């Protein structure tokens, strides 16, 4: 298990569409372990493989609070197969857009089909924070960031800020 470096905005890798996983191999399980370690280290509650530069359809989530026992979840090839008409607003952040948070409106409930680490097809019905987190991470697999749900002005402002920061860091 290893903590991997996070891909940060404005890196174009974040806009890449991730490839499906054909079968759950030891390499995919190792990737999921690395993703969980990276997510816990950050710290965050969700991570898509593309956020560590791996364009595969793998997501890790753990909504346990710091004082609670860890409750890691791994979703391979997750897809939303149903979403509610009712909407919910949650403040979202992203490990690839550090220390930036905005309210985003998404379906309040979703049903997601995915493969488990055992390679079995499963479904989960989620609402609240888990539904938001699943949608946020699945968006990553499709090259979509939570800032894409914001007004053009807010999106451009945050993108420019991170581009400027990246230029400063590369010049140093």
DSSP file (Angstrom, degrees, kcal/mol; ACC not computed):
  #  RESIDUE AA STRUCTURE BP1 BP2  ACC     N-H-->O    O-->H-N    N-H-->O    O-->H-N    TCO  KAPPA ALPHA  PHI   PSI    X-CA   Y-CA   Z-CA
    1    1 A X              0   0    0      0, 0.0     2,-0.3     0, 0.0    33,-0.1   0.000 360.0 360.0 360.0 137.8    0.0    0.0    0.0
    2    2 A X        -     0   0    0      2,-0.0     2,-0.6     0, 0.0    36,-0.4  -0.991 360.0-123.8-142.0 146.8    1.3    3.4   -0.9
    3    3 A X        -     0   0    0     -2,-0.3     2,-0.3    34,-0.2    32,-0.1  -0.814  36.5-156.9 -87.4 124.8    0.2    7.0   -0.7
    4    4 A X        -     0   0    0     -2,-0.6     2,-0.1    30,-0.4    -2,-0.0  -0.713  21.7 -97.9-104.7 153.7    0.2    8.4   -4.2
    5    5 A X        -     0   0    0     -2,-0.3     2,-0.2    47,-0.1    -1,-0.1  -0.436  40.0-121.7 -69.3 142.1    0.4   12.1   -5.3
    6    6 A X        -     0   0    0     -2,-0.1     2,-0.5    89,-0.1    46,-0.2  -0.589  15.6-123.8 -83.9 144.0   -2.9   13.8   -6.1
    7    7 A X        -     0   0    0     44,-3.2     2,-0.4    -2,-0.2    46,-0.1  -0.775  34.2-156.8 -84.8 127.7   -3.5   15.4   -9.5
    8    8 A X    >   -     0   0    0     -2,-0.5     3,-2.3    89,-0.1    89,-0.2  -0.855  23.8 -69.2-114.2 142.2   -4.4   19.0   -8.9
    9    9 A X  T 3  S+     0   0    0     87,-2.9    89,-0.1    -2,-0.4   157,-0.1  -0.361 114.1  37.6 -51.7 136.6   -6.4   21.5  -11.1
   10   10 A X  T 3  S+     0   0    0    156,-0.1    -1,-0.3    87,-0.0   153,-0.1  -0.872  84.4 120.7 -98.1  20.9   -5.6   22.7  -13.8
   11   11 A X    X   -     0   0    0     -3,-2.3     3,-1.6     1,-0.2     4,-0.2  -0.228  60.7-140.4 -52.6 126.1   -4.0   19.4  -14.8
   12   12 A X  G >  S+     0   0    0      1,-0.3     3,-1.8     2,-0.2     4,-0.3   0.675  93.1  80.3 -64.9 -18.3   -5.7   18.1  -18.0
   13   13 A X  G >  S+     0   0    0      1,-0.3     3,-1.8     2,-0.2    -1,-0.3   0.855  82.6  65.0 -55.9 -34.4   -5.7   14.6  -16.7
   14   14 A X  G <  S+     0   0    0     -3,-1.6    -1,-0.3     1,-0.3    -2,-0.2   0.702  98.2  53.6 -64.0 -19.0   -8.7   15.5  -14.6
   15   15 A X  G <  S+     0   0    0     -3,-1.8    -1,-0.3    -4,-0.2     2,-0.2   0.423  85.5 111.0 -94.4   0.2  -10.7   16.0  -17.8
   16   16 A X  S <  S-     0   0    0     -3,-1.8     2,-0.5    -4,-0.3   127,-0.4  -0.507  71.0-124.7 -76.2 141.4   -9.9   12.5  -19.1
   17   17 A X        -     0   0    0    125,-0.2   125,-0.2    -2,-0.2     2,-0.1  -0.764  31.1-125.6 -85.8 128.9  -12.6    9.9  -19.3
   18   18 A X        -     0   0    0    123,-3.0    38,-0.3    -2,-0.5     2,-0.2  -0.436  17.6-119.2 -80.1 148.9  -11.6    6.8  -17.4
   19   19 A X  B     -a   56   0A   0     36,-3.0    38,-2.0    -2,-0.1    58,-0.1  -0.578  31.2-104.8 -85.4 145.7  -11.6    3.3  -19.0
   20   20 A X        -     0   0    0     -2,-0.2     2,-0.6    36,-0.2    -1,-0.1  -0.284  31.0-115.0 -64.4 154.7  -13.7    0.4  -17.6
   21   21 A X        -     0   0    0     36,-0.3     3,-0.1     1,-0.2    -1,-0.1  -0.837  21.3-160.6 -90.8 122.9  -12.1   -2.3  -15.6
   22   22 A X  S    S-     0   0    0     -2,-0.6     2,-0.3     1,-0.3    -1,-0.2   0.918  71.9  -5.2 -72.9 -44.1  -12.4   -5.6  -17.5
   23   23 A X  S    S-     0   0    0      0, 0.0     2,-1.1     0, 0.0    -1,-0.3  -0.992  75.5-104.1-149.9 153.5  -11.8   -7.9  -14.5
   24   24 A X        +     0   0    0     -2,-0.3     2,-0.2    -3,-0.1    92,-0.0  -0.673  52.0 173.1 -82.9 103.8  -10.9   -7.4  -10.9
   25   25 A X     >  -     0   0    0     -2,-1.1     4,-2.2     1,-0.1     3,-0.2  -0.512  50.7 -98.3-103.8 170.5   -7.2   -8.4  -10.7
   26   26 A X  H  > S+     0   0    0      1,-0.2     4,-2.4     2,-0.2     5,-0.2   0.855 125.6  57.1 -57.1 -32.9   -4.6   -8.2   -8.0
   27   27 A X  H  > S+     0   0    0      2,-0.2     4,-2.4     1,-0.2    -1,-0.2   0.894 106.2  48.1 -65.4 -39.6   -3.4   -4.9   -9.6
   28   28 A X  H  > S+     0   0    0      2,-0.2     4,-2.4     1,-0.2    -2,-0.2   0.901 111.7  49.9 -67.5 -40.3   -6.9   -3.4   -9.3
   29   29 A X  H  X S+     0   0    0     -4,-2.2     4,-2.1     2,-0.2    -2,-0.2   0.904 111.4  48.9 -63.7 -40.1   -7.1   -4.5   -5.7
   30   30 A X  H  X S+     0   0    0     -4,-2.4     4,-2.7     2,-0.2    -2,-0.2   0.895 109.6  52.4 -65.3 -40.0   -3.7   -2.9   -5.0
   31   31 A X  H  X S+     0   0    0     -4,-2.4     4,-2.7     1,-0.2    -2,-0.2   0.932 109.0  49.8 -59.0 -46.4   -4.9    0.3   -6.8
   32   32 A X  H  X S+     0   0    0     -4,-2.4     4,-2.3     2,-0.2    -2,-0.2   0.891 110.6  50.3 -61.4 -40.3   -7.9    0.4   -4.5
   33   33 A X  H  X S+     0   0    0     -4,-2.1     4,-2.4     2,-0.2    -1,-0.2   0.936 111.7  47.4 -62.2 -46.8   -5.7   -0.1   -1.4
   34   34 A X  H  X S+     0   0    0     -4,-2.7     4,-2.7     1,-0.2   -30,-0.4   0.899 111.1  52.2 -61.1 -40.4   -3.4    2.8   -2.6
   35   35 A X  H  X S+     0   0    0     -4,-2.7     4,-2.8     2,-0.2    -1,-0.2   0.913 109.3  48.8 -63.9 -42.3   -6.5    4.9   -3.2
   36   36 A X  H  X S+     0   0    0     -4,-2.3     4,-2.8     2,-0.2     5,-0.2   0.935 112.8  47.6 -63.3 -45.0   -7.8    4.3    0.3
   37   37 A X  H  X S+     0   0    0     -4,-2.4     4,-2.2     1,-0.2    -2,-0.2   0.915 114.3  47.0 -61.4 -42.5   -4.5    5.1    1.8
   38   38 A X  H  X S+     0   0    0     -4,-2.7     4,-1.6   -36,-0.4    -2,-0.2   0.911 112.7  49.7 -64.8 -43.2   -4.2    8.3   -0.3
   39   39 A X  H  X>S+     0   0    0     -4,-2.8     5,-2.1     1,-0.2     4,-0.6   0.920 112.9  46.0 -63.1 -45.6   -7.7    9.3    0.5
   40   40 A X  H  <5S+     0   0    0     -4,-2.8     3,-0.3     3,-0.2    -1,-0.2   0.881 112.9  50.8 -65.5 -37.3   -7.2    8.8    4.3
   41   41 A X  H  <5S+     0   0    0     -4,-2.2    -1,-0.2    -5,-0.2    -2,-0.2   0.813 113.9  43.6 -68.7 -30.4   -3.9   10.7    4.2
   42   42 A X  H  <5S-     0   0    0     -4,-1.6    -1,-0.2    -3,-0.1    -2,-0.2   0.848 115.0-121.5 -58.7 -48.1   -5.3   13.7    2.4
   43   43 A X  T  <5 +     0   0    0     -4,-0.6     2,-0.3    -3,-0.3    -3,-0.2   0.710  60.0 135.4 -88.9 151.0   -7.8   13.6    4.3
   44   44 A X      < -     0   0    0     -5,-2.1    -1,-0.1     1,-0.0     3,-0.1  -0.885  53.3-131.4-145.5 176.6  -10.9   13.1    2.2
   45   45 A X  S    S+     0   0    0     -2,-0.3    17,-2.2     1,-0.3     2,-0.3   0.482  88.6  24.3-111.2  -7.2  -14.1   11.1    2.0
   46   46 A X  E     -B   61   0B   0     15,-0.2     2,-0.3    -7,-0.1    49,-0.3  -0.993  56.8-178.0-156.6 151.6  -13.9   10.0   -1.7
   47   47 A X  E     -B   60   0B   0     13,-2.5    13,-2.8    -2,-0.3     2,-0.3  -0.969  13.2-152.4-153.6 135.1  -11.4    9.5   -4.4
   48   48 A X  E >   -B   59   0B   0     -2,-0.3     3,-2.1    11,-0.2     4,-0.3  -0.841  30.8-119.1-103.5 146.9  -11.5    8.5   -8.1
   49   49 A X  G > >S+     0   0    0      9,-2.5     5,-2.2    -2,-0.3     3,-2.1   0.829 111.8  64.8 -55.1 -34.6   -8.5    6.7   -9.6
   50   50 A X  G > 5S+     0   0    0      6,-0.3     3,-1.8     1,-0.3    -1,-0.3   0.778  89.0  69.2 -61.3 -24.5   -8.0    9.5  -12.1
   51   51 A X  G < 5S+     0   0    0     -3,-2.1   -44,-3.2     1,-0.3    -1,-0.3   0.627 103.6  42.5 -72.0 -11.7   -7.2   11.8   -9.2
   52   52 A X  G < 5S-     0   0    0     -3,-2.1    -1,-0.3    -4,-0.3    -2,-0.2   0.088 130.6 -96.4-115.0  20.1   -4.0    9.8   -8.7
   53   53 A X  T < 5S+     0   0    0     -3,-1.8     2,-0.6     1,-0.2    -3,-0.2   0.622  87.7 124.1  82.8  14.1   -3.4    9.8  -12.5
   54   54 A X      < -     0   0    0     -5,-2.2     2,-2.2    -6,-0.1    -2,-0.2  -0.915  51.4-152.0-110.3 108.8   -4.9    6.3  -13.2
   55   55 A X        +     0   0    0     -2,-0.6   -36,-3.0    -5,-0.1     2,-0.3  -0.311  54.1 119.7 -81.0  60.1   -7.6    6.5  -15.9
   56   56 A X  B    S-a   19   0A   0     -2,-2.2     2,-2.0   -38,-0.3    -6,-0.3  -0.895  75.3-108.5-121.1 152.6   -9.6    3.5  -14.6
   57   57 A X  S    S+     0   0    0    -38,-2.0    20,-3.4    -2,-0.3     2,-0.4  -0.496  70.9 128.2 -84.6  74.6  -13.2    3.4  -13.4
   58   58 A X  E     - C   0  76B   0     -2,-2.0    -9,-2.5    18,-0.2     2,-0.4  -0.996  32.4-176.6-131.8 134.6  -12.4    2.8   -9.7
   59   59 A X  E     -BC  48  75B   0     16,-2.4    16,-2.9    -2,-0.4     2,-0.4  -0.985   8.4-162.6-131.8 139.8  -13.8    4.9   -6.8
   60   60 A X  E     +BC  47  74B   0    -13,-2.8   -13,-2.5    -2,-0.4     2,-0.3  -0.963  12.9 176.9-120.1 144.4  -13.1    4.7   -3.0
   61   61 A X  E     +BC  46  73B   0     12,-2.3    12,-2.6    -2,-0.4     2,-0.3  -0.997  13.5 170.9-143.6 142.3  -15.4    6.3   -0.4
   62   62 A X        +     0   0    0    -17,-2.2    10,-0.1    -2,-0.3    -2,-0.0  -0.810   5.0 179.9-151.2 112.0  -15.4    6.4    3.4
   63   63 A X        +     0   0    0      8,-0.4     9,-0.1    -2,-0.3   -18,-0.1   0.379  40.6 127.6 -93.2   3.7  -17.9    8.7    5.2
   64   64 A X        -     0   0    0      7,-0.1     6,-0.1     1,-0.1     2,-0.1  -0.349  61.5-120.8 -62.7 138.2  -16.8    7.7    8.7
   65   65 A X    >   -     0   0    0      1,-0.1     3,-2.0     4,-0.1    -1,-0.1  -0.347  32.1 -97.0 -75.0 163.5  -15.9   10.7   10.9
   66   66 A X  T 3  S+     0   0    0      1,-0.3    -1,-0.1    -2,-0.1     4,-0.1   0.831 124.7  46.5 -52.3 -39.7  -12.3   10.9   12.4
   67   67 A X  T 3  S+     0   0    0      2,-0.1    -1,-0.3     3,-0.0     2,-0.2   0.554 101.8  84.5 -83.8  -6.7  -13.4    9.4   15.7
   68   68 A X  S <  S-     0   0    0     -3,-2.0     2,-0.1     1,-0.1     3,-0.1  -0.524  92.3 -91.1 -93.5 161.4  -15.4    6.5   14.1
   69   69 A X        -     0   0    0     -2,-0.2    -1,-0.1     1,-0.1    -4,-0.1  -0.464  54.2 -97.5 -67.1 140.6  -14.1    3.2   12.9
   70   70 A X        -     0   0    0     -2,-0.1    -1,-0.1     1,-0.1     2,-0.1  -0.273  35.3-171.1 -60.8 145.6  -13.1    3.3    9.2
   71   71 A X        -     0   0    0     -3,-0.1    -8,-0.4    -7,-0.1    -7,-0.1  -0.537  12.5-169.7-137.6  67.1  -15.8    2.0    6.8
   72   72 A X        -     0   0    0    -10,-0.1     2,-0.4    -2,-0.1   -10,-0.2  -0.321   3.5-169.1 -68.6 140.2  -14.1    1.9    3.4
   73   73 A X  E     -C   61   0B   0    -12,-2.6   -12,-2.3    -2,-0.1     2,-0.4  -0.985   3.9-162.4-126.5 139.5  -16.1    1.2    0.3
   74   74 A X  E     -C   60   0B   0     -2,-0.4     2,-0.5   -14,-0.2   -14,-0.2  -0.988   3.4-170.3-124.7 131.3  -14.8    0.4   -3.2
   75   75 A X  E     -C   59   0B   0    -16,-2.9   -16,-2.4    -2,-0.4     2,-0.5  -0.981   3.3-165.3-123.4 119.5  -16.8    0.8   -6.4
   76   76 A X  E    S-CD  58 115B   0     39,-2.0    39,-3.1    -2,-0.5   -18,-0.2  -0.912  76.8  -6.4-108.2 131.1  -15.5   -0.6   -9.7
   77   77 A X  E    S-     0   0B   0    -20,-3.4    -1,-0.2    -2,-0.5   -19,-0.1   0.892  88.6-170.6  53.4  45.1  -17.1    0.5  -12.9
   78   78 A X  E     +     0   0B   0     -3,-0.3     2,-0.3   -21,-0.2    36,-0.2  -0.384   9.3 178.3 -68.9 143.0  -19.8    2.4  -10.9
   79   79 A X  E     - D   0 113B   0     34,-2.1    34,-2.6    -2,-0.1     2,-0.6  -0.992  32.3-121.3-144.5 138.2  -22.8    3.8  -12.9
   80   80 A X  E     + D   0 112B   0     -2,-0.3    32,-0.2    32,-0.2     3,-0.1  -0.673  30.4 174.6 -76.4 119.0  -25.9    5.6  -11.8
   81   81 A X  E     +     0   0B   0     30,-2.9     2,-0.3    -2,-0.6    31,-0.2   0.559  68.5  13.7-103.0 -11.5  -28.8    3.5  -12.9
   82   82 A X  E     - D   0 111B   0     29,-1.3    29,-2.7     2,-0.0     2,-0.3  -0.954  61.4-175.0-158.5 142.3  -31.5    5.6  -11.2
   83   83 A X  E     - D   0 110B   0     -2,-0.3    27,-0.2    27,-0.2     2,-0.0  -0.997  28.1-112.9-139.8 147.1  -31.7    9.1   -9.7
   84   84 A X        -     0   0    0     25,-2.6    24,-0.1    -2,-0.3    -2,-0.0  -0.295  12.3-133.9 -73.6 156.6  -34.5   10.8   -7.8
   85   85 A X  S    S+     0   0    0     22,-0.1    -1,-0.1     2,-0.1     2,-0.1   0.790  86.2  91.8 -76.2 -29.0  -36.3   13.9   -9.2
   86   86 A X  S    S-     0   0    0     21,-0.1    22,-3.1     1,-0.1    23,-0.5  -0.435  71.5-147.7 -66.6 138.6  -35.9   15.4   -5.7
   87   87 A X  E     -F  107   0C   0     20,-0.3     2,-0.3    21,-0.1    20,-0.2  -0.707  11.8-162.6-110.1 161.0  -32.8   17.5   -5.4
   88   88 A X  E     -F  106   0C   0     18,-2.9    18,-2.5    -2,-0.3     2,-0.5  -0.985  12.1-139.8-139.9 147.0  -30.4   18.2   -2.6
   89   89 A X  E     +F  105   0C   0     -2,-0.3     2,-0.4    16,-0.2    16,-0.2  -0.950  25.7 171.2-112.4 126.4  -27.8   20.8   -2.0
   90   90 A X  E     -F  104   0C   0     14,-2.1    14,-2.7    -2,-0.5     2,-0.5  -0.970  38.1-115.2-128.6 146.3  -24.5   19.9   -0.3
   91   91 A X  E     -F  103   0C   0     -2,-0.4     2,-0.3    12,-0.3    12,-0.3  -0.724  43.0-163.7 -76.9 125.2  -21.3   21.9    0.1
   92   92 A X  E     +F  102   0C   0     10,-3.2    10,-1.9    -2,-0.5     2,-0.3  -0.843  17.7 175.3-115.3 150.4  -18.7   20.0   -1.9
   93   93 A X  E     -     0   0C   0     -2,-0.3     2,-0.3     8,-0.2     8,-0.1  -0.816  15.8-144.9-136.0 178.1  -15.0   20.1   -2.0
   94   94 A X  E >   -F   97   0C   0      3,-0.6     3,-1.6     6,-0.4     6,-0.3  -0.981  19.7-136.9-153.5 134.8  -12.4   18.1   -3.9
   95   95 A X  T 3  S+     0   0    0     -2,-0.3     3,-0.4   -49,-0.3    -1,-0.1   0.761 111.2  54.5 -62.6 -23.4   -9.0   16.7   -3.1
   96   96 A X  T 3  S+     0   0    0      1,-0.3   -87,-2.9   -88,-0.1    -1,-0.3   0.507 112.6  42.8 -87.7  -5.3   -8.0   17.9   -6.7
   97   97 A X  E X  S-F   94   0C   0     -3,-1.6     3,-1.1   -89,-0.2    -3,-0.6  -0.599  96.2-152.6-133.0  69.9   -9.2   21.4   -6.0
   98   98 A X  E 3   -     0   0C   0     -3,-0.4    -3,-0.1     1,-0.2     3,-0.1  -0.083  65.5  -0.1 -58.6 139.9   -7.8   21.9   -2.4
   99   99 A X  E 3  S+     0   0C   0      1,-0.2     2,-0.4    -5,-0.1    -1,-0.2   0.767  97.9 118.8  58.6  31.9   -9.4   24.2    0.1
  100  100 A X  E <   +     0   0C   0     -3,-1.1    -6,-0.4    -6,-0.3     2,-0.4  -0.995  36.9 175.8-127.2 126.6  -12.2   25.3   -2.3
  101  101 A X  E     +     0   0C   0     -2,-0.4     2,-0.3    -8,-0.1    -8,-0.2  -0.983   5.7 164.2-134.4 140.3  -15.8   24.6   -1.4
  102  102 A X  E     -F   92   0C   0    -10,-1.9   -10,-3.2    -2,-0.4     2,-0.3  -0.985  40.8-101.3-149.0 155.3  -19.2   25.5   -3.0
  103  103 A X  E     -F   91   0C   0     -2,-0.3     2,-0.4   -12,-0.3   -12,-0.3  -0.633  39.2-170.8 -78.8 134.9  -22.7   24.4   -2.8
  104  104 A X  E     -F   90   0C   0    -14,-2.7   -14,-2.1    -2,-0.3     2,-0.5  -0.988  16.3-138.8-130.3 137.1  -23.8   22.0   -5.6
  105  105 A X  E     +F   89   0C   0     -2,-0.4     2,-0.3   -16,-0.2   -16,-0.2  -0.844  35.7 152.7 -98.2 127.7  -27.3   20.8   -6.4
  106  106 A X  E     -F   88   0C   0    -18,-2.5   -18,-2.9    -2,-0.5    26,-0.1  -0.906  54.1 -65.0-141.9 167.3  -27.7   17.1   -7.3
  107  107 A X  E     -F   87   0C   0     -2,-0.3   -20,-0.3   -20,-0.2    28,-0.1  -0.326  43.1-136.3 -54.2 139.2  -30.3   14.4   -7.1
  108  108 A X  S    S+     0   0    0    -22,-3.1    20,-1.1     1,-0.1     2,-0.3   0.808  84.6  27.3 -71.4 -30.5  -31.1   13.6   -3.5
  109  109 A X  E     + E   0 127B   0    -23,-0.5   -25,-2.6    18,-0.2     2,-0.3  -0.975  66.6 177.2-134.9 146.8  -31.1    9.8   -4.0
  110  110 A X  E     -DE  83 126B   0     16,-2.4    16,-3.0    -2,-0.3     2,-0.5  -0.975  23.5-141.2-142.6 157.6  -29.4    7.5   -6.5
  111  111 A X  E     -DE  82 125B   0    -29,-2.7   -30,-2.9    -2,-0.3   -29,-1.3  -0.994  25.3-166.4-117.3 128.2  -29.1    3.8   -7.2
  112  112 A X  E     -DE  80 124B   0     12,-2.7    12,-2.1    -2,-0.5     2,-0.4  -0.954   9.9-156.2-121.1 130.7  -25.6    2.8   -8.4
  113  113 A X  E     +DE  79 123B   0    -34,-2.6   -34,-2.1    -2,-0.4     2,-0.3  -0.864  31.4 146.0-102.0 139.3  -24.5   -0.5  -10.0
  114  114 A X  E     - E   0 122B   0      8,-2.5     8,-3.0    -2,-0.4     2,-0.4  -0.949  46.5 -98.3-158.8 172.5  -20.9   -1.5   -9.6
  115  115 A X  E     -DE  76 121B   0    -39,-3.1   -39,-2.0    -2,-0.3     6,-0.2  -0.841  33.9-137.6-100.4 143.8  -18.4   -4.4   -9.3
  116  116 A X    >   -     0   0    0      4,-2.4     3,-2.1    -2,-0.4   -41,-0.1  -0.371  35.1 -96.0 -87.0 174.5  -17.1   -5.4   -5.8
  117  117 A X  T 3  S+     0   0    0      1,-0.3   -88,-0.1   -43,-0.2    -1,-0.1   0.676 128.2  59.8 -65.1 -16.1  -13.5   -6.3   -5.1
  118  118 A X  T 3  S-     0   0    0      2,-0.1    -1,-0.3     0, 0.0     3,-0.1   0.419 120.3-111.7 -88.3   0.3  -14.6   -9.9   -5.5
  119  119 A X  S <  S+     0   0    0     -3,-2.1     2,-0.3     1,-0.3    -2,-0.1   0.611  72.9 137.2  80.7  12.2  -15.7   -9.1   -9.1
  120  120 A X        -     0   0    0      1,-0.0    -4,-2.4     0, 0.0     2,-0.3  -0.699  58.0-115.8 -93.9 144.6  -19.4   -9.5   -8.3
  121  121 A X  E     +E  115   0B   0     -2,-0.3     2,-0.3    -6,-0.2    -6,-0.2  -0.614  43.9 168.7 -76.9 134.7  -22.1   -7.1   -9.6
  122  122 A X  E     -E  114   0B   0     -8,-3.0    -8,-2.5    -2,-0.3     2,-0.3  -0.925  23.1-146.7-140.4 164.6  -23.8   -5.2   -6.8
  123  123 A X  E     -E  113   0B   0     -2,-0.3     2,-0.4   -10,-0.2   -10,-0.2  -0.980   8.7-167.4-132.6 148.3  -26.2   -2.3   -6.4
  124  124 A X  E     -E  112   0B   0    -12,-2.1   -12,-2.7    -2,-0.3     2,-0.5  -1.000  12.4-148.6-134.8 136.3  -26.5    0.3   -3.6
  125  125 A X  E     -E  111   0B   0     -2,-0.4     2,-0.3   -14,-0.2   -14,-0.2  -0.909  28.4-178.8-100.8 130.1  -29.2    2.8   -3.0
  126  126 A X  E     +E  110   0B   0    -16,-3.0   -16,-2.4    -2,-0.5     2,-0.3  -0.939  14.5 175.7-132.7 150.2  -27.9    6.0   -1.5
  127  127 A X  E >>  +E  109   0B   0     -2,-0.3     3,-0.9   -18,-0.2     4,-0.7  -0.911  53.7  10.7-140.9 170.9  -29.2    9.3   -0.2
  128  128 A X  H 3> S-     0   0    0    -20,-1.1     4,-2.2    -2,-0.3     5,-0.2  -0.307 126.7  -6.1  63.2-139.4  -27.8   12.3    1.5
  129  129 A X  H 3> S+     0   0    0      1,-0.2     4,-2.9     2,-0.2    -1,-0.2   0.861 135.8  53.8 -61.6 -39.2  -24.0   12.6    1.7
  130  130 A X  H <> S+     0   0    0     -3,-0.9     4,-2.7     2,-0.2    -1,-0.2   0.917 109.0  49.1 -63.8 -41.4  -23.3    9.2    0.2
  131  131 A X  H  X S+     0   0    0     -4,-0.7     4,-2.2   -23,-0.2    -2,-0.2   0.924 113.6  46.9 -61.7 -44.0  -25.5   10.0   -2.8
  132  132 A X  H  X S+     0   0    0     -4,-2.2     4,-2.5     2,-0.2    -2,-0.2   0.932 113.2  48.3 -62.0 -46.4  -23.6   13.2   -3.3
  133  133 A X  H  X S+     0   0    0     -4,-2.9     4,-2.6     2,-0.2     5,-0.2   0.909 110.7  50.3 -63.7 -43.9  -20.2   11.6   -2.9
  134  134 A X  H  X S+     0   0    0     -4,-2.7     4,-2.6     1,-0.2     5,-0.2   0.936 113.2  46.1 -59.8 -46.3  -21.0    8.8   -5.3
  135  135 A X  H  X S+     0   0    0     -4,-2.2     4,-2.2    -5,-0.2    -2,-0.2   0.899 112.3  51.4 -64.3 -40.2  -22.2   11.3   -8.0
  136  136 A X  H  X S+     0   0    0     -4,-2.5     4,-1.5     2,-0.2    -2,-0.2   0.928 114.4  42.4 -61.4 -47.0  -19.2   13.5   -7.4
  137  137 A X  H  X S+     0   0    0     -4,-2.6     4,-1.3     2,-0.2    -2,-0.2   0.882 112.8  51.8 -72.1 -38.4  -16.7   10.6   -7.8
  138  138 A X  H  X S+     0   0    0     -4,-2.6     4,-0.8    -5,-0.2    -1,-0.2   0.884 105.5  57.4 -64.7 -37.2  -18.5    9.0  -10.8
  139  139 A X  H ><>S+     0   0    0     -4,-2.2     5,-2.6    -5,-0.2     3,-1.4   0.923 101.2  56.9 -55.4 -44.3  -18.4   12.5  -12.4
  140  140 A X  H ><5S+     0   0    0     -4,-1.5     3,-1.9     1,-0.3    -1,-0.2   0.886 100.5  57.3 -54.3 -40.1  -14.6   12.3  -12.0
  141  141 A X  H 3<5S+     0   0    0     -4,-1.3  -123,-3.0     1,-0.3    -1,-0.3   0.735 109.0  47.0 -64.6 -21.2  -14.6    9.1  -14.0
  142  142 A X  T <<5S-     0   0    0     -3,-1.4    -1,-0.3    -4,-0.8    -2,-0.2   0.223 123.0-103.3-104.1  12.2  -16.3   11.0  -16.8
  143  143 A X  T < 5S+     0   0    0     -3,-1.9     2,-0.4  -127,-0.4    -3,-0.2   0.707  79.4 133.3  76.4  19.8  -13.9   14.0  -16.7
  144  144 A X      < -     0   0    0     -5,-2.6     2,-0.3    -6,-0.1    -1,-0.3  -0.876  38.7-159.9-108.2 135.3  -16.5   16.2  -14.9
  145  145 A X    >   -     0   0    0     -2,-0.4     3,-2.2    -3,-0.1     4,-0.3  -0.792  30.7-115.2-110.5 155.9  -15.5   18.3  -11.9
  146  146 A X  G >  S+     0   0    0     -2,-0.3     3,-1.7     1,-0.3     4,-0.2   0.791 113.8  66.8 -61.6 -25.1  -17.9   19.7   -9.3
  147  147 A X  G >  S+     0   0    0      1,-0.3     3,-1.4     2,-0.2    -1,-0.3   0.689  83.9  74.2 -68.5 -15.1  -17.0   23.2  -10.4
  148  148 A X  G <  S+     0   0    0     -3,-2.2    -1,-0.3     1,-0.3    -2,-0.2   0.678  90.7  58.0 -68.5 -15.7  -18.7   22.4  -13.7
  149  149 A X  G <  S+     0   0    0     -3,-1.7    -1,-0.3    -4,-0.3   -44,-0.2   0.483  94.4  86.6 -90.1  -4.2  -22.0   22.8  -11.8
  150  150 A X  S <  S-     0   0    0     -3,-1.4   -46,-0.0     1,-0.2    -3,-0.0  -0.357  94.4 -78.5 -90.0 171.8  -21.2   26.4  -10.8
  151  151 A X     >  -     0   0    0      1,-0.1     4,-2.6    -2,-0.1     5,-0.2  -0.298  44.5-111.4 -63.5 156.4  -21.8   29.6  -12.7
  152  152 A X  H  > S+     0   0    0      1,-0.2     4,-2.8     2,-0.2     5,-0.2   0.886 117.8  54.5 -58.0 -39.5  -19.3   30.3  -15.5
  153  153 A X  H  > S+     0   0    0      2,-0.2     4,-2.3     1,-0.2    -1,-0.2   0.942 110.9  43.2 -61.7 -49.5  -17.9   33.2  -13.5
  154  154 A X  H  > S+     0   0    0      2,-0.2     4,-2.4     1,-0.2     5,-0.2   0.920 114.9  50.5 -63.1 -43.2  -17.2   31.1  -10.4
  155  155 A X  H  X S+     0   0    0     -4,-2.6     4,-2.3     1,-0.2    -2,-0.2   0.927 112.4  46.0 -61.6 -45.9  -15.8   28.3  -12.4
  156  156 A X  H  X S+     0   0    0     -4,-2.8     4,-2.6    -5,-0.2     5,-0.2   0.889 111.1  53.7 -64.3 -38.9  -13.5   30.6  -14.4
  157  157 A X  H  X S+     0   0    0     -4,-2.3     4,-2.1    -5,-0.2    -2,-0.2   0.941 112.7  41.7 -62.5 -48.4  -12.3   32.4  -11.2
  158  158 A X  H  X S+     0   0    0     -4,-2.4     4,-2.1     2,-0.2    -1,-0.2   0.889 114.3  52.1 -69.4 -37.4  -11.3   29.1   -9.5
  159  159 A X  H  X S+     0   0    0     -4,-2.3     4,-2.2    -5,-0.2    -2,-0.2   0.919 111.0  47.5 -64.1 -43.4   -9.7   27.7  -12.6
  160  160 A X  H  X S+     0   0    0     -4,-2.6     4,-2.6     1,-0.2     5,-0.2   0.903 109.9  53.7 -63.3 -41.0   -7.6   30.9  -13.1
  161  161 A X  H  X S+     0   0    0     -4,-2.1     4,-2.0    -5,-0.2    -2,-0.2   0.919 112.5  42.8 -60.8 -44.3   -6.6   30.8   -9.4
  162  162 A X  H  X S+     0   0    0     -4,-2.1     4,-2.3     2,-0.2    -1,-0.2   0.840 112.7  53.1 -73.4 -32.6   -5.3   27.2   -9.6
  163  163 A X  H  X S+     0   0    0     -4,-2.2     4,-2.2     2,-0.2    -2,-0.2   0.917 110.6  47.8 -65.2 -42.6   -3.6   27.9  -13.0
  164  164 A X  H  X S+     0   0    0     -4,-2.6     4,-2.2     2,-0.2    -2,-0.2   0.910 111.9  49.7 -63.6 -43.0   -1.8   30.9  -11.5
  165  165 A X  H  X S+     0   0    0     -4,-2.0     4,-2.3    -5,-0.2    -2,-0.2   0.903 110.0  51.0 -62.7 -42.3   -0.8   28.8   -8.5
  166  166 A X  H  X S+     0   0    0     -4,-2.3     4,-2.2     1,-0.2    -1,-0.2   0.889 109.3  50.7 -63.8 -39.6    0.5   26.0  -10.8
  167  167 A X  H  X S+     0   0    0     -4,-2.2     4,-1.6     2,-0.2    -1,-0.2   0.914 110.3  49.8 -64.1 -42.0    2.6   28.5  -12.8
  168  168 A X  H  X S+     0   0    0     -4,-2.2     4,-1.1     1,-0.2    -2,-0.2   0.920 112.2  47.9 -61.2 -44.1    4.1   29.9   -9.6
  169  169 A X  H  < S+     0   0    0     -4,-2.3    -1,-0.2     1,-0.2    -2,-0.2   0.871 111.5  48.9 -68.0 -36.8    5.0   26.4   -8.4
  170  170 A X  H  < S+     0   0    0     -4,-2.2    -1,-0.2     1,-0.2    -2,-0.2   0.778 110.3  52.2 -74.3 -24.5    6.6   25.3  -11.7
  171  171 A X  H  <        0   0    0     -4,-1.6    -1,-0.2     1,-0.2    -2,-0.2   0.710 360.0 360.0 -80.0 -20.9    8.7   28.5  -11.8
  172  172 A X     <        0   0    0     -4,-1.1    -1,-0.2    -3,-0.2    -2,-0.2   0.483 360.0 360.0 -76.1 360.0   10.0   27.9   -8.3
